[in-house]
């Protein structure tokens, strides 16, 4: 084949440039779509991988039935293979904004070193009553406004928050929420409106509800190497963190048992002391009763003696008065004077006896008062015993309740979850896989259309150039040479289309699809 042959091929291309361009375009479109869609998943994964590593999405999420302490979170960060670890708190709550709109947010504590928020507008919180909101769910105009913990929340939910209202300082995206799905909740309509981040001081809690750990690795997300490393490390982390949690459980159980033993010992000491005081009081009451009864017996004896003296004095007085009457009747005045003197002595005796009776009555009143005081003391003594029994029963009931609670305090369970349990992380891989699936199906249609267009175009071209083909045959060109002309024509268009479509497709389609995905998800 000489230069004339190739000039003829070039003239054919220039004369039928429209057909040539059609073949080029349809091939470029099919190849570009195929190459672009094929490259979209790796590009999405690579982009997400950079984003996840930059914002340190957790590799392990650890839960336990008794939570985690700050010390345990710090020690988890020092275990072999860990790059960072942080305790965190999360709680769903119904919010109300300044316009009165309500919804449900999942509030997370800002965990240093893991799950770093991606600030898109505003600033990070500096005070405990400041909050970051989901950039997908809230506009920038929300910055500076107040988000309230709505009254519709129950008391348990409100107790988790240190404030009733929080000032919005910024909007964020999060590697924890890689796609549009925000999750479900038991509050409100069952769907989360978005997420929020609070400083730890914005919550009220005794223990972290979860522990996030990041591995020290450089594996790409979703890769087999990463999955194998995470699976292997999960068992090590469970043993390490489980030992920390179980150690605390054993210490707390021992401390609780010691407190119960101390309480029981204090109760016994208190009861013994109170019983001793009551016994001392009873002894004093018995002594007082003995003195009281002695006094009452003495008073009774004195009363009898006084009565006897009063009777004796009365008899003496009657006898003297009788003698005076007899002396007066006998007309013997010499006897009247001594009898009058004796009567005067009797009157003096009666006065002394009256004074003695008054003393006895005063003593009787004193003894009556003493008897009442003793009765009051006995009543207090008996009430003291009853109160002591009530206190004993109450304390023993509290101790039994503490023992029952301790007995029900079962050893903690530790659960270690991988990234693939995170809804956003798992959904992103599914979304990328969906794009890859499209790339396996749709290009087939484009290639079939391209084959049909090329076949139709070349058939018409051959039909249009039958005269030229005959001329070439007359000039001595064989069938292979004539077929080669059309093969070069269509082949060059196809090759150029493939090259152009590939380079344009791998740049255009991944970027376009990624931007559309971002607009949809974030």
C-alpha positions, 0 to 999 in steps of 0.5 A: 500500500502506497501513499496514494492509498492512505491519501485516499483514506484521509480524503474519505475521512474528510469527505465524510467527517460527520460520519467519522465524528458520529463514530468518534462521539458514540465510542467516546460516550460509551467509553467515557461513561464506562471509565467514569462510572468504573472510576467513581467508586474508587474515587469516592472511597479514596475521598472518603478515606482521606476524610475519615482519616483526617477527622479520625473516625473511630475504628472501634466503638466500645459499650459496657453495661456499667459505662466507662470512667475517664481513667479507663478512657485514658488507659484505652488510648495507651493499649498497643495498636491504639492511636487515640481513645476517648470516652463520649456521651450521647443522648437523643432529645426533643429540641425547640428553636426560636421559631418554635419548630421542634424535632429530635436531635442526637447530641454527642459530646465532643470527644478529643482525638476521635470523631473530630467534627468538620467545622463548616461555619461559625466557631467551636464551642467554648462554654458548656452552654454552647452547641454545634449543629448538623450543617445539613439540617440547619442553615447558617442563619441558625448560628447565634440562635438558641436551641432549647431542650423542649418541655416535651422531654421526660425528666430522665432526658432533661437530667442528662443536660446541664442547661435548658438552652444552648447557643449555636456557635457553628455548623458541622459535618461529621465522619460519623454521619457519612451519608444522608441517613441520621438514624432513628429514635424512640422520641417524637416521630421516630426520626432524627432531624440531625445531630449536635455536638456539646462540650462535656460540660453540657452534659450531666453524667457519672460515666461515659456511655461509650468509648471510641478507639482509633487504630494506628494504621494506614489501611484504606477503608473498606479494604480487606487489609483494614477489615482483617486488621480491625477484626484481629484488633477487636479481640485484643481491645475487648480483652484489654478494655474488658479487664479495665471494666471488670477490675472497676466492677470488682473494686466497686463490689468490694467497696460496696460490700465493705460499706454494707459491713461498715453500716451493719457494724455501725448499726450494731454499735449504735443499737448497743449504745442506745440499749445501754443508755436505755438500760441506764435510764431504766436503772435510774427509773428503778432507783427513783421508783424505789425511793418513791415507794420508800417515801410513800411508805414513810408518808403513810407511816407519818400519816398514821402517826399523825392521825394517832396523835390527833386522836390521842390529843382529841381524847385528852381534850375531851377528858380535860373539858369533862373535868372542867365541867365537873369542877365547875359543877362542884364549884371548885375553882382551884382545879380550873386553872391547871385544867385551863393550862392543860387545854392551852397545851392541847391547843398548842399540840393541835397547832403543831399537829396542823403544821405537821399535817400541812407538811405531810400534804406538801410531802404528799404533793411532792411524792405525787409529782415524783410519781408523775415524773416517774410515769413520764420517764417510764413512758419515754423509756418505753417509747425509746425502746419502740423508736429504737426498734423502728430505727433498727428495722429501718436500718436493717431494711436499708442494709437488706436493700443494699445487699439485694442491689449488690447481689443483682449487680451482675458482672459487666458485659463489654461489646466491641463494635466495628465501623461497619456497624455505623449507619453512615459508614456502611451506607456509604459503601453501599452507595458507592457499590450502587454506583459500581453496579450501575457501571456494570450494566449501563455501559453495555447499552452504550456499547450495543448502541455504539456497535449498532451506530458503527455498523449502520454507519459503515454499511451505508458508507460502503453502499455509498462508495460502491463505485469507488470500491469497483474502481479500487478493484480495477486498479488492482487492490485486493479485498483485504486492502479495501476492507482495511480502508474502512477498518482504518476509518472506523478503527481510528475513530474508535481509538480516538473516541476511546482515548478521549472518552477515557480521559474525559470520563474519568474526570467528568463523571466521578466529579459530577456524581460526587458533587451530586452525592454531596448535595444529596447527603450533606 
